[in-house]
Amino acid sequence: MNLTTNQIFTDHNNMIWIQDQGLAKTLSVEFEEMVGAAVGQIQTPPPLNLAIKKR
């Protein structure tokens, strides 16, 4: 986190809180893939498949 006055009061920031460890790990892997693609180090994991069950 960038704790400067501009970052805190001017820039729009978003955060999500994930309590499911499996989902958190999957999203972390996807994020690392995006960052790797940006610097030319792509390591493609299996496709992300999120099945949502209705209660």
CORZI-V182465 format. One record per residue. RES is the residue in one letter. SS is DSSP state (H for helix, E for strand, L for the rest). PHI is phi in whole degrees, 0 to 359 (999 if undefined). PSI is psi in whole degrees, -180 to 180 (999 if undefined). Layout:
BEGIN
RES/SS/PHI/PSI + RES/SS/PHI/PSI
END
This chain:
BEGIN
M/L/999/139 + N/L/265/103 + L/L/268/61 + T/L/253/161 + T/H/302/-45 + N/H/298/-44 + Q/H/295/-41 + I/H/286/-43 + F/H/258/-17 + T/L/249/-49 + D/L/287/141 + H/L/276/121 + N/L/244/149 + N/L/231/149 + M/L/214/143 + I/L/237/148 + W/L/248/116 + I/L/250/122 + Q/L/263/-12 + D/L/273/117 + Q/H/295/-37 + G/H/295/-45 + L/H/293/-41 + A/H/299/-42 + K/H/294/-43 + T/H/298/-45 + L/H/293/-34 + S/H/295/-42 + V/H/297/-44 + E/H/298/-42 + F/H/295/-44 + E/H/298/-34 + E/H/294/-42 + M/H/297/-43 + V/H/294/-42 + G/H/297/-38 + A/H/295/-34 + A/H/292/-29 + V/L/253/9 + G/L/83/20 + Q/L/239/74 + I/L/274/126 + Q/L/233/95 + T/L/280/117 + P/L/280/177 + P/L/300/156 + P/L/302/147 + L/L/278/127 + N/L/230/106 + L/L/255/113 + A/L/262/125 + I/L/256/123 + K/L/262/133 + K/L/273/143 + R/L/266/999
END
